[in-house]
Amino acid sequence: MLSKKPSYFWSAPLSLLPPVLQAVIYYARFGRINSISGYQDYFWFFLSGLAGGILFIAFLRWSSSRLTQQFVIAAYILAYPASIAVMIIGGLFGPIGVVLLPLVPWSLLMFGGYSFGRRNSLKQTLI
């Protein structure tokens, strides 16, 4: 059993990455900074990153072994590109699409990583 659980405070720094990545992707794709979108667009990307960060910290807090945490971290990293792509595509559906749709790849992969890590950590304790 892990005695130290990560604080939900750490979801705040994680939430800064999606707006930055969105700006970098836009610049890489079009060769210029997006002057059309306002701060509100970046705010929705921030909220989506915050929701993903809270979900990530929740899975880490639920983890009862170091192995399970490692699988959750790996799943979060693997799901990040898909979540960013869904975040950008979700802009077609408005703010709800930007905030809620990226939670699907994050939650599915992190749940898979959590389940896989938990199953493997239980096998190690039984041996």
VMD Tcl script that builds the backbone (N, CA, C; Angstrom):
set m [mol new atoms 381]
animate dup $m
set s [atomselect $m all]
$s set {name element resname resid chain x y z} {
  {N N MET 1 A 0.848 -1.182 0.000}
  {CA C MET 1 A 0.000 0.000 0.000}
  {C C MET 1 A 0.885 1.233 0.000}
  {N N LEU 2 A 0.546 2.163 -0.847}
  {CA C LEU 2 A 1.310 3.400 -0.931}
  {C C LEU 2 A 0.849 4.363 0.154}
  {N N SER 3 A 1.792 4.961 0.851}
  {CA C SER 3 A 1.422 5.886 1.913}
  {C C SER 3 A 1.260 7.308 1.394}
  {N N LYS 4 A 1.984 7.658 0.333}
  {CA C LYS 4 A 1.898 9.011 -0.208}
  {C C LYS 4 A 1.063 8.997 -1.484}
  {N N LYS 5 A 0.045 9.817 -1.489}
  {CA C LYS 5 A -0.815 9.955 -2.657}
  {C C LYS 5 A -0.557 11.328 -3.266}
  {N N PRO 6 A -0.519 11.427 -4.598}
  {CA C PRO 6 A -0.285 12.736 -5.212}
  {C C PRO 6 A -1.465 13.673 -4.966}
  {N N SER 7 A -1.158 14.935 -4.824}
  {CA C SER 7 A -2.175 15.946 -4.563}
  {C C SER 7 A -2.869 16.353 -5.860}
  {N N TYR 8 A -4.131 16.726 -5.732}
  {CA C TYR 8 A -4.860 17.217 -6.904}
  {C C TYR 8 A -4.298 18.543 -7.397}
  {N N PHE 9 A -3.464 19.187 -6.609}
  {CA C PHE 9 A -2.808 20.420 -7.027}
  {C C PHE 9 A -2.002 20.210 -8.317}
  {N N TRP 10 A -1.453 19.018 -8.494}
  {CA C TRP 10 A -0.610 18.745 -9.651}
  {C C TRP 10 A -1.384 18.706 -10.952}
  {N N SER 11 A -2.701 18.714 -10.896}
  {CA C SER 11 A -3.470 18.786 -12.138}
  {C C SER 11 A -3.391 20.182 -12.754}
  {N N ALA 12 A -3.088 21.203 -11.954}
  {CA C ALA 12 A -2.965 22.563 -12.487}
  {C C ALA 12 A -1.785 22.695 -13.447}
  {N N PRO 13 A -0.566 22.253 -13.103}
  {CA C PRO 13 A 0.509 22.333 -14.088}
  {C C PRO 13 A 0.254 21.473 -15.326}
  {N N LEU 14 A -0.423 20.334 -15.148}
  {CA C LEU 14 A -0.738 19.491 -16.300}
  {C C LEU 14 A -1.713 20.176 -17.248}
  {N N SER 15 A -2.539 21.065 -16.721}
  {CA C SER 15 A -3.548 21.722 -17.547}
  {C C SER 15 A -2.966 22.828 -18.426}
  {N N LEU 16 A -1.742 23.221 -18.192}
  {CA C LEU 16 A -1.131 24.263 -19.015}
  {C C LEU 16 A -0.611 23.722 -20.343}
  {N N LEU 17 A -0.401 22.431 -20.437}
  {CA C LEU 17 A 0.173 21.853 -21.640}
  {C C LEU 17 A -0.772 21.875 -22.856}
  {N N PRO 18 A -2.063 21.556 -22.755}
  {CA C PRO 18 A -2.917 21.565 -23.951}
  {C C PRO 18 A -3.009 22.913 -24.674}
  {N N PRO 19 A -3.161 24.068 -23.994}
  {CA C PRO 19 A -3.187 25.314 -24.757}
  {C C PRO 19 A -1.868 25.586 -25.475}
  {N N VAL 20 A -0.761 25.244 -24.828}
  {CA C VAL 20 A 0.540 25.450 -25.462}
  {C C VAL 20 A 0.684 24.533 -26.672}
  {N N LEU 21 A 0.305 23.280 -26.517}
  {CA C LEU 21 A 0.384 22.341 -27.642}
  {C C LEU 21 A -0.531 22.747 -28.782}
  {N N GLN 22 A -1.702 23.272 -28.474}
  {CA C GLN 22 A -2.615 23.715 -29.520}
  {C C GLN 22 A -1.994 24.851 -30.311}
  {N N ALA 23 A -1.349 25.792 -29.645}
  {CA C ALA 23 A -0.695 26.904 -30.335}
  {C C ALA 23 A 0.478 26.414 -31.176}
  {N N VAL 24 A 1.249 25.472 -30.647}
  {CA C VAL 24 A 2.389 24.928 -31.388}
  {C C VAL 24 A 1.920 24.153 -32.619}
  {N N ILE 25 A 0.873 23.357 -32.462}
  {CA C ILE 25 A 0.337 22.589 -33.595}
  {C C ILE 25 A -0.186 23.534 -34.660}
  {N N TYR 26 A -0.873 24.596 -34.270}
  {CA C TYR 26 A -1.395 25.562 -35.231}
  {C C TYR 26 A -0.238 26.233 -35.983}
  {N N TYR 27 A 0.794 26.603 -35.237}
  {CA C TYR 27 A 1.938 27.255 -35.867}
  {C C TYR 27 A 2.663 26.286 -36.813}
  {N N ALA 28 A 2.814 25.045 -36.412}
  {CA C ALA 28 A 3.483 24.060 -37.266}
  {C C ALA 28 A 2.669 23.763 -38.522}
  {N N ARG 29 A 1.374 23.815 -38.390}
  {CA C ARG 29 A 0.511 23.486 -39.525}
  {C C ARG 29 A 0.377 24.630 -40.505}
  {N N PHE 30 A 0.221 25.866 -40.018}
  {CA C PHE 30 A -0.051 26.992 -40.890}
  {C C PHE 30 A 1.113 27.975 -41.017}
  {N N GLY 31 A 2.139 27.820 -40.187}
  {CA C GLY 31 A 3.303 28.690 -40.293}
  {C C GLY 31 A 3.111 30.077 -39.720}
  {N N ARG 32 A 2.074 30.269 -38.953}
  {CA C ARG 32 A 1.829 31.570 -38.303}
  {C C ARG 32 A 1.062 31.344 -37.011}
  {N N ILE 33 A 1.080 32.356 -36.170}
  {CA C ILE 33 A 0.346 32.292 -34.908}
  {C C ILE 33 A -1.125 32.545 -35.182}
  {N N ASN 34 A -1.989 31.866 -34.475}
  {CA C ASN 34 A -3.429 32.010 -34.656}
  {C C ASN 34 A -3.883 33.342 -34.089}
  {N N SER 35 A -4.142 34.292 -34.972}
  {CA C SER 35 A -4.577 35.616 -34.526}
  {C C SER 35 A -6.094 35.726 -34.467}
  {N N ILE 36 A -6.789 34.728 -34.976}
  {CA C ILE 36 A -8.250 34.775 -35.009}
  {C C ILE 36 A -8.852 34.341 -33.680}
  {N N SER 37 A -8.307 33.302 -33.075}
  {CA C SER 37 A -8.894 32.795 -31.833}
  {C C SER 37 A -8.532 33.701 -30.662}
  {N N GLY 38 A -9.479 33.858 -29.797}
  {CA C GLY 38 A -9.272 34.693 -28.624}
  {C C GLY 38 A -8.824 33.878 -27.428}
  {N N TYR 39 A -8.779 34.534 -26.308}
  {CA C TYR 39 A -8.358 33.861 -25.078}
  {C C TYR 39 A -9.366 32.809 -24.634}
  {N N GLN 40 A -10.604 33.002 -25.042}
  {CA C GLN 40 A -11.633 32.048 -24.640}
  {C C GLN 40 A -11.353 30.657 -25.209}
  {N N ASP 41 A -10.844 30.571 -26.441}
  {CA C ASP 41 A -10.517 29.276 -27.030}
  {C C ASP 41 A -9.429 28.566 -26.226}
  {N N TYR 42 A -8.415 29.319 -25.835}
  {CA C TYR 42 A -7.343 28.719 -25.047}
  {C C TYR 42 A -7.826 28.348 -23.646}
  {N N PHE 43 A -8.816 29.086 -23.147}
  {CA C PHE 43 A -9.393 28.758 -21.840}
  {C C PHE 43 A -10.071 27.393 -21.883}
  {N N TRP 44 A -10.769 27.070 -22.987}
  {CA C TRP 44 A -11.419 25.764 -23.099}
  {C C TRP 44 A -10.393 24.646 -23.170}
  {N N PHE 45 A -9.278 24.894 -23.856}
  {CA C PHE 45 A -8.199 23.895 -23.882}
  {C C PHE 45 A -7.602 23.723 -22.486}
  {N N PHE 46 A -7.486 24.817 -21.763}
  {CA C PHE 46 A -7.000 24.748 -20.378}
  {C C PHE 46 A -7.946 23.905 -19.519}
  {N N LEU 47 A -9.258 24.133 -19.641}
  {CA C LEU 47 A -10.234 23.362 -18.863}
  {C C LEU 47 A -10.181 21.878 -19.220}
  {N N SER 48 A -9.979 21.584 -20.494}
  {CA C SER 48 A -9.871 20.190 -20.897}
  {C C SER 48 A -8.635 19.545 -20.284}
  {N N GLY 49 A -7.524 20.268 -20.296}
  {CA C GLY 49 A -6.310 19.756 -19.658}
  {C C GLY 49 A -6.486 19.589 -18.160}
  {N N LEU 50 A -7.239 20.506 -17.534}
  {CA C LEU 50 A -7.508 20.406 -16.105}
  {C C LEU 50 A -8.350 19.169 -15.798}
  {N N ALA 51 A -9.362 18.921 -16.626}
  {CA C ALA 51 A -10.198 17.735 -16.418}
  {C C ALA 51 A -9.373 16.461 -16.615}
  {N N GLY 52 A -8.519 16.441 -17.633}
  {CA C GLY 52 A -7.658 15.280 -17.836}
  {C C GLY 52 A -6.655 15.103 -16.708}
  {N N GLY 53 A -6.132 16.217 -16.195}
  {CA C GLY 53 A -5.196 16.149 -15.075}
  {C C GLY 53 A -5.855 15.648 -13.805}
  {N N ILE 54 A -7.075 16.085 -13.549}
  {CA C ILE 54 A -7.808 15.605 -12.369}
  {C C ILE 54 A -8.083 14.109 -12.496}
  {N N LEU 55 A -8.448 13.684 -13.691}
  {CA C LEU 55 A -8.682 12.262 -13.927}
  {C C LEU 55 A -7.398 11.458 -13.727}
  {N N PHE 56 A -6.281 11.990 -14.213}
  {CA C PHE 56 A -4.981 11.341 -14.070}
  {C C PHE 56 A -4.595 11.207 -12.596}
  {N N ILE 57 A -4.740 12.290 -11.834}
  {CA C ILE 57 A -4.408 12.255 -10.409}
  {C C ILE 57 A -5.348 11.304 -9.668}
  {N N ALA 58 A -6.610 11.264 -10.075}
  {CA C ALA 58 A -7.554 10.348 -9.426}
  {C C ALA 58 A -7.119 8.897 -9.619}
  {N N PHE 59 A -6.725 8.536 -10.844}
  {CA C PHE 59 A -6.257 7.170 -11.076}
  {C C PHE 59 A -4.983 6.889 -10.295}
  {N N LEU 60 A -4.101 7.879 -10.189}
  {CA C LEU 60 A -2.880 7.670 -9.399}
  {C C LEU 60 A -3.202 7.483 -7.925}
  {N N ARG 61 A -4.176 8.234 -7.423}
  {CA C ARG 61 A -4.550 8.117 -6.012}
  {C C ARG 61 A -5.234 6.781 -5.728}
  {N N TRP 62 A -5.966 6.241 -6.694}
  {CA C TRP 62 A -6.631 4.958 -6.504}
  {C C TRP 62 A -5.647 3.802 -6.558}
  {N N SER 63 A -4.480 4.035 -7.148}
  {CA C SER 63 A -3.496 2.959 -7.298}
  {C C SER 63 A -2.961 2.545 -5.935}
  {N N SER 64 A -2.901 1.244 -5.722}
  {CA C SER 64 A -2.437 0.749 -4.429}
  {C C SER 64 A -0.994 0.251 -4.477}
  {N N SER 65 A -0.384 0.251 -5.658}
  {CA C SER 65 A 1.007 -0.198 -5.755}
  {C C SER 65 A 1.768 0.702 -6.719}
  {N N ARG 66 A 3.064 0.659 -6.596}
  {CA C ARG 66 A 3.927 1.452 -7.470}
  {C C ARG 66 A 3.798 0.980 -8.922}
  {N N LEU 67 A 3.633 -0.318 -9.127}
  {CA C LEU 67 A 3.484 -0.875 -10.472}
  {C C LEU 67 A 2.221 -0.350 -11.152}
  {N N THR 68 A 1.132 -0.283 -10.405}
  {CA C THR 68 A -0.108 0.249 -10.956}
  {C C THR 68 A 0.057 1.711 -11.335}
  {N N GLN 69 A 0.738 2.485 -10.502}
  {CA C GLN 69 A 0.990 3.885 -10.835}
  {C C GLN 69 A 1.812 4.013 -12.103}
  {N N GLN 70 A 2.790 3.153 -12.286}
  {CA C GLN 70 A 3.614 3.211 -13.484}
  {C C GLN 70 A 2.788 2.917 -14.737}
  {N N PHE 71 A 1.880 1.972 -14.642}
  {CA C PHE 71 A 1.015 1.678 -15.784}
  {C C PHE 71 A 0.047 2.834 -16.059}
  {N N VAL 72 A -0.444 3.486 -15.029}
  {CA C VAL 72 A -1.332 4.637 -15.216}
  {C C VAL 72 A -0.569 5.787 -15.874}
  {N N ILE 73 A 0.662 6.028 -15.443}
  {CA C ILE 73 A 1.477 7.091 -16.042}
  {C C ILE 73 A 1.747 6.783 -17.513}
  {N N ALA 74 A 2.092 5.535 -17.815}
  {CA C ALA 74 A 2.338 5.145 -19.205}
  {C C ALA 74 A 1.078 5.307 -20.057}
  {N N ALA 75 A -0.066 4.944 -19.505}
  {CA C ALA 75 A -1.322 5.073 -20.239}
  {C C ALA 75 A -1.658 6.537 -20.482}
  {N N TYR 76 A -1.394 7.400 -19.497}
  {CA C TYR 76 A -1.653 8.839 -19.666}
  {C C TYR 76 A -0.786 9.397 -20.781}
  {N N ILE 77 A 0.477 9.017 -20.801}
  {CA C ILE 77 A 1.391 9.514 -21.838}
  {C C ILE 77 A 0.975 8.987 -23.209}
  {N N LEU 78 A 0.565 7.729 -23.286}
  {CA C LEU 78 A 0.123 7.171 -24.558}
  {C C LEU 78 A -1.180 7.804 -25.046}
  {N N ALA 79 A -2.049 8.164 -24.137}
  {CA C ALA 79 A -3.341 8.738 -24.519}
  {C C ALA 79 A -3.249 10.218 -24.858}
  {N N TYR 80 A -2.155 10.877 -24.476}
  {CA C TYR 80 A -2.064 12.325 -24.655}
  {C C TYR 80 A -2.174 12.767 -26.114}
  {N N PRO 81 A -1.443 12.143 -27.069}
  {CA C PRO 81 A -1.601 12.588 -28.468}
  {C C PRO 81 A -3.027 12.416 -28.988}
  {N N ALA 82 A -3.658 11.310 -28.646}
  {CA C ALA 82 A -5.043 11.098 -29.087}
  {C C ALA 82 A -5.970 12.130 -28.466}
  {N N SER 83 A -5.736 12.460 -27.205}
  {CA C SER 83 A -6.584 13.445 -26.537}
  {C C SER 83 A -6.412 14.838 -27.148}
  {N N ILE 84 A -5.186 15.183 -27.505}
  {CA C ILE 84 A -4.953 16.486 -28.149}
  {C C ILE 84 A -5.650 16.522 -29.507}
  {N N ALA 85 A -5.554 15.433 -30.274}
  {CA C ALA 85 A -6.223 15.391 -31.576}
  {C C ALA 85 A -7.740 15.489 -31.414}
  {N N VAL 86 A -8.283 14.761 -30.450}
  {CA C VAL 86 A -9.727 14.824 -30.203}
  {C C VAL 86 A -10.123 16.210 -29.700}
  {N N MET 87 A -9.240 16.835 -28.931}
  {CA C MET 87 A -9.493 18.187 -28.436}
  {C C MET 87 A -9.629 19.172 -29.594}
  {N N ILE 88 A -8.731 19.058 -30.561}
  {CA C ILE 88 A -8.763 19.961 -31.712}
  {C C ILE 88 A -9.983 19.675 -32.579}
  {N N ILE 89 A -10.272 18.386 -32.808}
  {CA C ILE 89 A -11.452 18.031 -33.593}
  {C C ILE 89 A -12.725 18.392 -32.835}
  {N N GLY 90 A -12.681 18.272 -31.518}
  {CA C GLY 90 A -13.841 18.613 -30.698}
  {C C GLY 90 A -14.224 20.069 -30.782}
  {N N GLY 91 A -13.307 20.914 -31.253}
  {CA C GLY 91 A -13.629 22.329 -31.453}
  {C C GLY 91 A -14.758 22.529 -32.448}
  {N N LEU 92 A -14.979 21.550 -33.319}
  {CA C LEU 92 A -16.098 21.642 -34.262}
  {C C LEU 92 A -17.440 21.554 -33.544}
  {N N PHE 93 A -17.440 20.953 -32.367}
  {CA C PHE 93 A -18.672 20.802 -31.595}
  {C C PHE 93 A -18.813 21.854 -30.508}
  {N N GLY 94 A -17.917 22.804 -30.483}
  {CA C GLY 94 A -17.980 23.873 -29.492}
  {C C GLY 94 A -17.233 23.528 -28.221}
  {N N PRO 95 A -17.448 24.332 -27.183}
  {CA C PRO 95 A -16.725 24.129 -25.923}
  {C C PRO 95 A -16.951 22.766 -25.282}
  {N N ILE 96 A -18.142 22.221 -25.431}
  {CA C ILE 96 A -18.415 20.907 -24.854}
  {C C ILE 96 A -17.552 19.845 -25.536}
  {N N GLY 97 A -17.383 19.952 -26.839}
  {CA C GLY 97 A -16.544 19.005 -27.567}
  {C C GLY 97 A -15.086 19.120 -27.185}
  {N N VAL 98 A -14.639 20.346 -26.905}
  {CA C VAL 98 A -13.238 20.545 -26.530}
  {C C VAL 98 A -12.971 20.010 -25.130}
  {N N VAL 99 A -13.919 20.172 -24.227}
  {CA C VAL 99 A -13.690 19.787 -22.829}
  {C C VAL 99 A -14.010 18.313 -22.575}
  {N N LEU 100 A -15.104 17.812 -23.112}
  {CA C LEU 100 A -15.550 16.466 -22.750}
  {C C LEU 100 A -15.021 15.355 -23.647}
  {N N LEU 101 A -14.909 15.589 -24.947}
  {CA C LEU 101 A -14.477 14.516 -25.847}
  {C C LEU 101 A -13.071 14.003 -25.559}
  {N N PRO 102 A -12.098 14.850 -25.185}
  {CA C PRO 102 A -10.767 14.311 -24.891}
  {C C PRO 102 A -10.727 13.412 -23.653}
  {N N LEU 103 A -11.736 13.486 -22.819}
  {CA C LEU 103 A -11.759 12.623 -21.642}
  {C C LEU 103 A -11.971 11.161 -22.014}
  {N N VAL 104 A -12.522 10.912 -23.202}
  {CA C VAL 104 A -12.764 9.534 -23.623}
  {C C VAL 104 A -11.456 8.766 -23.800}
  {N N PRO 105 A -10.491 9.248 -24.628}
  {CA C PRO 105 A -9.246 8.470 -24.720}
  {C C PRO 105 A -8.465 8.434 -23.410}
  {N N TRP 106 A -8.473 9.551 -22.679}
  {CA C TRP 106 A -7.760 9.561 -21.408}
  {C C TRP 106 A -8.343 8.528 -20.454}
  {N N SER 107 A -9.656 8.545 -20.284}
  {CA C SER 107 A -10.268 7.644 -19.302}
  {C C SER 107 A -10.166 6.185 -19.735}
  {N N LEU 108 A -10.350 5.899 -21.026}
  {CA C LEU 108 A -10.273 4.512 -21.476}
  {C C LEU 108 A -8.872 3.940 -21.307}
  {N N LEU 109 A -7.862 4.676 -21.746}
  {CA C LEU 109 A -6.507 4.149 -21.635}
  {C C LEU 109 A -6.028 4.114 -20.195}
  {N N MET 110 A -6.361 5.130 -19.399}
  {CA C MET 110 A -5.918 5.102 -18.001}
  {C C MET 110 A -6.640 4.009 -17.215}
  {N N PHE 111 A -7.914 3.762 -17.536}
  {CA C PHE 111 A -8.605 2.656 -16.883}
  {C C PHE 111 A -7.956 1.335 -17.277}
  {N N GLY 112 A -7.582 1.214 -18.556}
  {CA C GLY 112 A -6.886 0.004 -18.984}
  {C C GLY 112 A -5.541 -0.152 -18.291}
  {N N GLY 113 A -4.781 0.927 -18.190}
  {CA C GLY 113 A -3.498 0.870 -17.490}
  {C C GLY 113 A -3.663 0.562 -16.018}
  {N N TYR 114 A -4.686 1.157 -15.404}
  {CA C TYR 114 A -4.966 0.901 -13.992}
  {C C TYR 114 A -5.336 -0.567 -13.780}
  {N N SER 115 A -6.213 -1.078 -14.627}
  {CA C SER 115 A -6.649 -2.476 -14.493}
  {C C SER 115 A -5.495 -3.439 -14.733}
  {N N PHE 116 A -4.704 -3.172 -15.770}
  {CA C PHE 116 A -3.571 -4.043 -16.080}
  {C C PHE 116 A -2.535 -4.015 -14.962}
  {N N GLY 117 A -2.231 -2.823 -14.467}
  {CA C GLY 117 A -1.269 -2.706 -13.375}
  {C C GLY 117 A -1.759 -3.337 -12.095}
  {N N ARG 118 A -3.034 -3.170 -11.812}
  {CA C ARG 118 A -3.587 -3.762 -10.593}
  {C C ARG 118 A -3.579 -5.291 -10.670}
  {N N ARG 119 A -3.943 -5.816 -11.848}
  {CA C ARG 119 A -3.948 -7.263 -12.022}
  {C C ARG 119 A -2.536 -7.824 -11.883}
  {N N ASN 120 A -1.551 -7.146 -12.478}
  {CA C ASN 120 A -0.177 -7.626 -12.389}
  {C C ASN 120 A 0.401 -7.459 -10.988}
  {N N SER 121 A 0.017 -6.408 -10.289}
  {CA C SER 121 A 0.525 -6.244 -8.922}
  {C C SER 121 A -0.094 -7.274 -7.986}
  {N N LEU 122 A -1.336 -7.662 -8.242}
  {CA C LEU 122 A -1.957 -8.715 -7.439}
  {C C LEU 122 A -1.287 -10.058 -7.697}
  {N N LYS 123 A -0.881 -10.301 -8.940}
  {CA C LYS 123 A -0.164 -11.543 -9.264}
  {C C LYS 123 A 1.164 -11.598 -8.540}
  {N N GLN 124 A 1.837 -10.446 -8.417}
  {CA C GLN 124 A 3.135 -10.417 -7.740}
  {C C GLN 124 A 2.992 -10.696 -6.246}
  {N N THR 125 A 1.903 -10.241 -5.660}
  {CA C THR 125 A 1.719 -10.472 -4.225}
  {C C THR 125 A 1.337 -11.913 -3.930}
  {N N LEU 126 A 0.732 -12.589 -4.902}
  {CA C LEU 126 A 0.326 -13.976 -4.693}
  {C C LEU 126 A 1.493 -14.953 -4.859}
  {N N ILE 127 A 2.522 -14.528 -5.552}
  {CA C ILE 127 A 3.669 -15.423 -5.799}
  {C C ILE 127 A 4.540 -15.558 -4.586}
}
mol reanalyze $m
mol bondsrecalc $m
mol representation Tube
mol addrep $m
